Every structure is written in structure tokens, then in C-alpha cells.
């Protein structure tokens, strides 16, 4: 299975990258526009938090990935407020909208 890096902001998973550095670089560029952005790695159908921008949001976003109910990849939050949710990420493509589902996607 291929490892991919997924960048999310504005309540959606926006882009998938094969290269970690490319994903992080793009996330930093997007964050410079004032958005809260996070990067996750998808490998073997599981997702793991990589980083987030701005740095002031990183700890809160990383902590959510450690919660048992969320670490299975069901929900993701576009801000530290917990009100926006990403769609699922599965099968190598980005799913849109909603609260995700029982897929290994989002966080």
C-alpha cells in the first residue's frame, strides 16, 4: 500500500501528496492565508497526524488524534473549536463534506 499525505482546511480534505515535504510545504503556504491547516499520513488504510499550522493550533489538533474515538479516522475538525468536520479520506482519494462515516478517513 502506498503512503500518502493529506492536507485539510476549511472543513475539507483538500489535497493528497505522495511526498511528505510537499504536503507540509503546501500546508504552510495555505496557513499563511490565515487558515488552520493540518497534515495527516495515510498508510495501510490508517491515518496519523503529522503536523498543523499555525503552530499555535498544533498541540490541540494533535491531541484530538490521540482520542480513542477519533484515532480510528472517523472525524476531523478544521479548527480547534470542534465544530467543523472533514469528510472521509479513503481509497487514495479525498471525500467531501459531512461528518465522514465508518471509513478509515478524516480523524
C-alpha positions as CSV (number, residue, x, y, z in Angstrom):
1,X,0.0,0.0,0.0
2,X,1.2,3.5,-0.9
3,X,1.8,6.1,1.8
4,X,0.1,9.4,1.1
5,X,-0.1,12.7,2.9
6,X,-3.4,14.5,3.1
7,X,-3.9,18.3,3.8
8,X,-7.1,19.6,5.2
9,X,-8.5,23.0,5.9
10,X,-11.8,24.9,5.7
11,X,-13.6,21.7,6.9
12,X,-12.5,19.6,4.0
13,X,-9.6,17.3,3.0
14,X,-8.2,19.4,0.2
15,X,-5.2,17.7,-1.5
16,X,-3.3,14.4,-1.4
17,X,0.5,14.2,-1.8
18,X,3.0,11.4,-2.3
19,X,5.8,13.4,-0.7
20,X,5.7,14.5,3.0
21,X,7.7,17.6,2.4
22,X,5.5,18.7,-0.5
23,X,2.4,18.3,1.7
24,X,3.9,20.2,4.6
25,X,5.2,23.0,2.3
26,X,1.7,23.5,0.8
27,X,0.1,23.4,4.2
28,X,2.4,26.2,5.4
29,X,1.6,28.2,2.3
30,X,-2.2,27.8,2.9
31,X,-1.8,28.6,6.6
32,X,-0.1,31.9,5.6
33,X,-3.5,33.0,4.3
34,X,-5.0,32.7,7.8
35,X,-6.4,29.2,7.6
36,X,-5.9,26.4,10.2
37,X,-4.4,23.6,8.2
38,X,-3.5,20.0,9.2
39,X,-1.5,17.3,7.5
40,X,-2.1,13.6,8.1
41,X,-0.4,10.5,6.7
42,X,-2.4,7.6,5.3
43,X,-0.8,4.2,5.3
44,X,-2.3,0.8,5.2
45,X,-5.8,2.4,5.5
46,X,-5.0,4.2,8.8
47,X,-4.4,7.9,9.3
48,X,-2.0,9.6,11.7
49,X,-1.5,13.2,12.5
50,X,1.7,14.7,11.1
51,X,1.6,18.4,11.8
52,X,-0.6,21.5,11.7
53,X,-0.3,25.2,11.1
54,X,-0.3,27.8,12.6
55,X,1.9,26.3,15.3
56,X,-0.4,27.8,17.9
57,X,-3.0,25.2,16.9
58,X,-0.7,22.2,16.5
59,X,-1.0,20.8,20.1
60,X,-4.8,21.0,20.1
61,X,-5.1,19.3,16.7
62,X,-2.6,16.6,17.6
63,X,-4.4,15.9,20.9
64,X,-7.6,15.1,19.0
65,X,-5.9,12.4,17.0
66,X,-4.9,10.7,20.3
67,X,-8.5,10.4,21.5
68,X,-9.7,6.7,21.1
69,X,-13.0,7.7,19.4
70,X,-11.2,9.8,16.8
71,X,-8.0,7.9,16.2
72,X,-9.8,5.4,14.1
73,X,-10.1,8.0,11.5
74,X,-13.8,9.0,11.6
75,X,-13.8,12.7,12.3
76,X,-11.7,15.7,11.7
77,X,-12.0,19.3,12.8
78,X,-11.0,22.3,10.7
79,X,-10.4,24.4,13.8
80,X,-9.7,23.9,17.4
81,X,-13.4,24.7,18.2
82,X,-14.6,21.2,17.3
83,X,-17.4,22.5,15.1
84,X,-16.2,21.7,11.5
85,X,-15.7,18.2,10.3
86,X,-13.9,16.8,7.4
87,X,-15.2,14.2,5.1
88,X,-13.6,10.8,4.9
89,X,-10.4,10.0,3.1
90,X,-10.3,6.6,1.6
91,X,-9.1,4.6,-1.3
92,X,-6.5,7.2,-2.2
93,X,-8.9,10.0,-3.0
94,X,-10.4,12.8,-0.9
95,X,-14.1,12.5,0.1
96,X,-16.1,15.7,0.6
97,X,-18.3,17.2,3.2
98,X,-20.4,15.8,6.0
99,X,-19.1,14.1,9.1
100,X,-17.4,11.2,7.5
101,X,-18.5,7.7,8.1
102,X,-17.3,4.3,9.2
103,X,-14.4,4.6,6.8
104,X,-10.8,5.0,7.8
105,X,-10.8,8.6,6.9
106,X,-10.6,12.0,8.4
107,X,-9.8,12.0,12.1
